Amino acid sequence: MAGFYGKFYLGWNWETLVIDGTYVEVTGLTGDLNSDDAVNILDIIALANLILGGSPTNEELQLADLNGDGMLNILDIIALVNIILDN
């Protein structure tokens, strides 16, 4: 590993001191609807509330449509239960 640092050090011209990067927020787990870094019964409750509320936002729909059919319904709850059982 030390060889890599040496080569980088010798190749650096010391003119560029900052390199712009990117920041990509890594979002949690599939099915983590309440963003608590766990997939559990609380996510099922959040999904049920979205379904019963009747008018989810586009962001909520994308996050909660676990079976990819464009609708929030019992099939998404079943998919979420399967995610929980598989973990």
Sine and cosine of phi, psi and omega as CSV:
sin_phi,cos_phi,sin_psi,cos_psi,sin_omega,cos_omega
0.00,0.00,-0.55,0.84,-0.05,-1.00
-0.89,0.46,-0.51,0.86,0.02,-1.00
-0.88,0.48,-0.59,0.81,0.02,-1.00
-0.91,0.41,-0.66,0.76,0.01,-1.00
-0.91,0.41,-0.65,0.76,0.01,-1.00
-0.89,0.46,-0.71,0.71,0.00,-1.00
-0.90,0.43,-0.66,0.75,0.03,-1.00
-0.90,0.43,-0.68,0.73,-0.02,-1.00
-0.88,0.47,-0.70,0.72,-0.03,-1.00
-0.94,0.33,-0.49,0.87,-0.03,-1.00
-1.00,0.10,-0.15,0.99,-0.06,-1.00
-0.99,0.17,0.76,-0.65,-0.04,-1.00
-1.00,-0.06,-0.02,1.00,0.07,-1.00
0.90,0.43,0.15,0.99,0.07,-1.00
-1.00,0.04,-0.64,0.77,0.02,-1.00
-1.00,-0.03,0.90,-0.43,-0.03,-1.00
-0.97,-0.25,-0.30,0.96,-0.01,-1.00
-0.73,-0.68,0.71,-0.70,0.07,-1.00
-0.87,-0.48,0.86,-0.51,0.03,-1.00
-0.91,0.41,0.65,-0.76,0.03,-1.00
-0.82,-0.57,-0.29,-0.96,0.06,-1.00
-0.81,-0.59,0.41,-0.91,0.09,-1.00
-0.85,-0.53,0.89,-0.46,0.05,-1.00
-0.87,-0.49,0.90,-0.44,0.01,-1.00
-0.97,0.26,0.81,-0.58,0.04,-1.00
-1.00,0.08,0.91,-0.42,0.00,-1.00
-1.00,0.06,0.37,-0.93,-0.17,-0.99
-0.87,0.49,-0.58,-0.81,-0.15,-0.99
-1.00,0.04,0.48,-0.87,0.13,-0.99
-0.89,0.46,0.81,-0.59,-0.01,-1.00
0.99,-0.10,-0.09,1.00,0.02,-1.00
-0.99,0.12,0.98,0.19,-0.13,-0.99
-0.97,0.25,-0.40,0.91,-0.01,-1.00
-0.98,-0.21,0.14,0.99,0.10,-0.99
0.83,0.56,0.69,0.73,0.06,-1.00
-0.96,-0.29,0.25,0.97,0.01,-1.00
0.89,0.46,0.46,0.89,0.10,-1.00
-0.53,-0.85,0.54,-0.84,0.07,-1.00
-0.94,-0.35,0.91,-0.41,-0.11,-0.99
-0.41,-0.91,-0.24,-0.97,-0.05,-1.00
-0.85,0.52,-0.50,0.87,0.02,-1.00
-0.89,0.45,-0.52,0.86,0.05,-1.00
-0.96,0.28,-0.56,0.83,0.08,-1.00
-0.90,0.44,-0.67,0.74,0.04,-1.00
-0.89,0.45,-0.68,0.73,0.02,-1.00
-0.88,0.47,-0.66,0.75,0.02,-1.00
-0.91,0.41,-0.68,0.74,0.03,-1.00
-0.88,0.48,-0.64,0.77,0.04,-1.00
-0.91,0.42,-0.62,0.79,0.06,-1.00
-0.90,0.43,-0.67,0.74,0.00,-1.00
-0.91,0.42,-0.71,0.70,-0.03,-1.00
-0.95,0.32,-0.46,0.89,0.03,-1.00
-0.93,0.38,-0.50,0.87,0.15,-0.99
1.00,0.08,-0.32,0.95,-0.02,-1.00
-0.65,-0.76,0.96,0.28,0.01,-1.00
-0.94,0.33,0.48,-0.88,0.10,-0.99
-0.94,0.34,0.22,-0.98,0.04,-1.00
-0.87,0.50,-0.63,0.78,0.01,-1.00
-0.91,0.42,-0.68,0.73,0.04,-1.00
-0.90,0.44,-0.65,0.76,0.02,-1.00
-0.89,0.45,-0.70,0.71,0.01,-1.00
-0.89,0.46,-0.64,0.76,-0.04,-1.00
-0.95,0.30,-0.63,0.78,-0.15,-0.99
-0.99,-0.10,-0.23,0.97,-0.01,-1.00
-0.98,0.19,0.98,0.21,-0.14,-0.99
-0.96,0.29,-0.36,0.93,0.04,-1.00
-0.98,-0.18,-0.01,1.00,0.13,-0.99
0.95,0.31,0.40,0.92,-0.02,-1.00
-0.99,-0.10,0.06,1.00,0.04,-1.00
0.99,0.13,0.07,1.00,0.00,-1.00
-0.74,-0.67,0.43,-0.90,0.13,-0.99
-0.97,-0.26,0.86,-0.52,-0.02,-1.00
-0.37,-0.93,-0.19,-0.98,-0.05,-1.00
-0.86,0.51,-0.48,0.88,0.01,-1.00
-0.90,0.43,-0.52,0.86,0.07,-1.00
-0.95,0.31,-0.58,0.82,0.08,-1.00
-0.90,0.43,-0.68,0.74,0.04,-1.00
-0.88,0.47,-0.68,0.74,0.04,-1.00
-0.88,0.47,-0.65,0.76,0.01,-1.00
-0.92,0.39,-0.66,0.75,0.06,-1.00
-0.87,0.49,-0.66,0.75,0.04,-1.00
-0.89,0.45,-0.62,0.78,0.07,-1.00
-0.88,0.48,-0.71,0.70,-0.01,-1.00
-0.90,0.44,-0.70,0.71,-0.02,-1.00
-0.93,0.38,-0.51,0.86,0.00,-1.00
-0.97,0.25,-0.36,0.93,-0.02,-1.00
-1.00,-0.08,0.00,0.00,0.00,0.00
